Amino acid sequence: MSTPVRQTLLSPHNLTLLITALFTIIADQVSKRLIEDLMPVGTSAYPVSAIAPYFIFTHTQNTGAAFSMFQNGGMFFIVVGIVVCGVILFYTPRLPAKDWQTRLALGLQMGGIIGNLIDRLRQGYVTDFFHFQIPEIDFNFAVFNVADSCIFVGVVLLIIISFWRERNA
């Protein structure tokens, strides 16, 4: 029985995580800076008239967690974000070499966490702008951003991967 070779974070197998995280951070930060430069806080815009008013951009400043939960969390969310990124970085080299799916999911999560951490450290809040609503039934989903979306998709992917592997075991 052979012992698995321990990887380092920078081994080729882990490039999926690192590249995914990097692209997530870039997409998040570029989109937030565009919103901050083009829209005053509290204003809304209709980027695609065909789906307005269901999908709009609304520039908000969020001091809470993803999707505006737990407002004024401040330092707590900074510490939690750093700890979660540390756990991801510790755990990733221990994954099987061919497990790119988990690395992709963790890369989305880590990139989203870092994207929101950059905002918190830079300005004390996170810039949010995606806004889904259904005015006919007075439904307003919390305003969110690219980072929040990537964190959510990463968690959903991990759940799907876990169920899929358990089912096939």
C-alpha positions as CSV (number, residue, x, y, z in Angstrom):
1,M,0.0,0.0,0.0
2,S,1.6,3.3,-1.1
3,T,1.5,6.5,0.9
4,P,0.0,9.4,-0.9
5,V,2.6,12.1,-1.8
6,R,1.8,15.3,0.1
7,Q,1.4,18.2,-2.2
8,T,2.3,21.9,-1.6
9,L,-0.2,24.6,-2.2
10,L,1.8,25.7,-5.4
11,S,1.8,22.2,-6.9
12,P,0.2,21.9,-10.4
13,H,-2.8,20.2,-9.0
14,N,-3.7,23.2,-6.9
15,L,-3.6,25.7,-9.8
16,T,-7.4,25.2,-10.3
17,L,-8.0,26.7,-6.8
18,L,-5.5,29.5,-7.2
19,I,-6.6,30.5,-10.7
20,T,-10.3,30.3,-9.9
21,A,-9.7,32.5,-6.8
22,L,-7.7,35.0,-8.7
23,F,-10.3,35.4,-11.5
24,T,-13.1,35.6,-8.9
25,I,-11.2,38.4,-7.1
26,I,-10.5,40.3,-10.3
27,A,-14.2,40.0,-11.6
28,D,-15.5,41.1,-8.2
29,Q,-13.2,44.0,-7.7
30,V,-13.6,45.3,-11.3
31,S,-17.4,45.1,-11.1
32,K,-17.5,46.9,-7.7
33,R,-15.2,49.7,-8.8
34,L,-17.3,50.2,-12.0
35,I,-20.5,50.5,-9.9
36,E,-18.8,52.8,-7.4
37,D,-17.5,55.1,-10.2
38,L,-20.7,55.1,-12.3
39,M,-23.6,55.1,-9.7
40,P,-24.1,57.1,-6.6
41,V,-25.0,55.0,-3.5
42,G,-28.7,54.3,-3.3
43,T,-29.4,54.7,-7.0
44,S,-30.6,52.0,-9.3
45,A,-30.1,51.4,-13.0
46,Y,-31.7,49.0,-15.5
47,P,-28.8,47.3,-17.4
48,V,-31.1,45.1,-19.6
49,S,-34.4,46.8,-20.3
50,A,-36.0,43.5,-21.4
51,I,-35.9,42.1,-17.8
52,A,-36.4,45.3,-15.9
53,P,-37.7,45.7,-13.3
54,Y,-36.9,42.1,-12.2
55,F,-33.1,42.5,-12.5
56,I,-31.6,45.9,-11.8
57,F,-28.4,47.3,-10.4
58,T,-28.8,49.0,-7.1
59,H,-25.6,50.5,-5.5
60,T,-25.6,49.7,-1.8
61,Q,-23.0,49.6,1.0
62,N,-23.2,46.4,3.1
63,T,-21.6,46.2,6.6
64,G,-23.0,42.6,7.1
65,A,-22.4,39.2,5.6
66,A,-23.4,37.8,2.2
67,F,-26.8,38.9,1.0
68,S,-26.9,41.7,3.7
69,M,-27.2,39.3,6.7
70,F,-25.9,40.3,10.1
71,Q,-25.4,44.0,9.6
72,N,-22.5,45.8,11.3
73,G,-20.4,42.6,11.7
74,G,-17.2,44.5,10.9
75,M,-14.2,42.9,12.5
76,F,-16.0,39.6,13.1
77,F,-16.4,39.1,9.3
78,I,-12.8,40.0,8.7
79,V,-11.6,37.4,11.2
80,V,-14.0,34.7,10.0
81,G,-12.9,35.4,6.4
82,I,-9.2,35.1,7.2
83,V,-9.8,31.9,9.2
84,V,-11.9,30.3,6.4
85,C,-9.2,31.2,3.8
86,G,-6.6,29.7,6.1
87,V,-8.6,26.5,6.4
88,I,-9.0,26.3,2.7
89,L,-5.3,26.8,2.1
90,F,-4.4,24.2,4.8
91,Y,-6.9,21.7,3.4
92,T,-6.3,22.0,-0.3
93,P,-2.9,20.3,-0.5
94,R,-4.4,17.3,1.3
95,L,-7.0,16.7,-1.4
96,P,-6.5,13.8,-3.9
97,A,-4.4,15.0,-6.8
98,K,-7.2,14.6,-9.3
99,D,-10.0,16.3,-7.3
100,W,-10.3,19.4,-9.4
101,Q,-14.0,19.8,-8.7
102,T,-13.4,20.4,-5.0
103,R,-10.6,22.8,-5.8
104,L,-12.9,24.7,-8.1
105,A,-15.6,25.0,-5.5
106,L,-13.0,26.1,-2.8
107,G,-11.4,28.6,-5.3
108,L,-14.8,30.2,-5.8
109,Q,-15.3,30.5,-2.1
110,M,-11.9,31.7,-1.3
111,G,-12.0,34.3,-4.2
112,G,-15.3,35.6,-3.0
113,I,-14.2,35.8,0.6
114,I,-11.0,37.7,-0.4
115,G,-13.0,40.0,-2.7
116,N,-15.3,41.0,0.2
117,L,-12.3,41.2,2.6
118,I,-10.6,43.7,0.3
119,D,-13.7,45.9,0.5
120,R,-14.0,45.6,4.3
121,L,-10.4,46.5,4.8
122,R,-10.4,49.3,2.2
123,Q,-13.6,51.0,3.1
124,G,-15.3,49.3,6.0
125,Y,-18.2,47.9,4.0
126,V,-18.8,45.8,0.9
127,T,-20.2,47.3,-2.3
128,D,-23.3,45.4,-3.5
129,F,-25.3,46.0,-6.6
130,F,-27.1,42.9,-8.1
131,H,-30.8,43.3,-7.2
132,F,-33.6,40.8,-8.1
133,Q,-37.1,41.7,-7.4
134,I,-40.7,40.9,-8.3
135,P,-42.7,44.1,-7.8
136,E,-46.0,42.3,-8.5
137,I,-45.8,40.3,-5.3
138,D,-43.6,42.9,-3.4
139,F,-40.6,40.5,-3.4
140,N,-37.1,42.0,-3.0
141,F,-34.1,39.7,-2.8
142,A,-31.1,41.1,-0.8
143,V,-28.7,43.1,-3.0
144,F,-25.5,41.2,-3.5
145,N,-22.3,41.1,-5.6
146,V,-20.0,38.9,-7.6
147,A,-18.1,37.7,-4.5
148,D,-21.3,36.7,-2.7
149,S,-22.4,34.8,-5.8
150,C,-19.2,32.9,-6.0
151,I,-19.3,32.0,-2.3
152,F,-22.8,30.7,-2.8
153,V,-22.0,28.7,-6.0
154,G,-18.9,27.3,-4.3
155,V,-21.0,26.0,-1.3
156,V,-23.6,24.5,-3.6
157,L,-20.9,22.8,-5.7
158,L,-19.4,21.3,-2.6
159,I,-22.8,19.9,-1.5
160,I,-23.4,18.5,-5.0
161,I,-19.9,16.9,-5.1
162,S,-20.5,15.4,-1.7
163,F,-23.8,13.9,-2.6
164,W,-22.5,12.7,-5.9
165,R,-19.5,11.0,-4.4
166,E,-21.5,9.5,-1.6
167,R,-24.0,8.1,-4.0
168,N,-21.3,6.6,-6.2
169,A,-19.3,5.1,-3.3
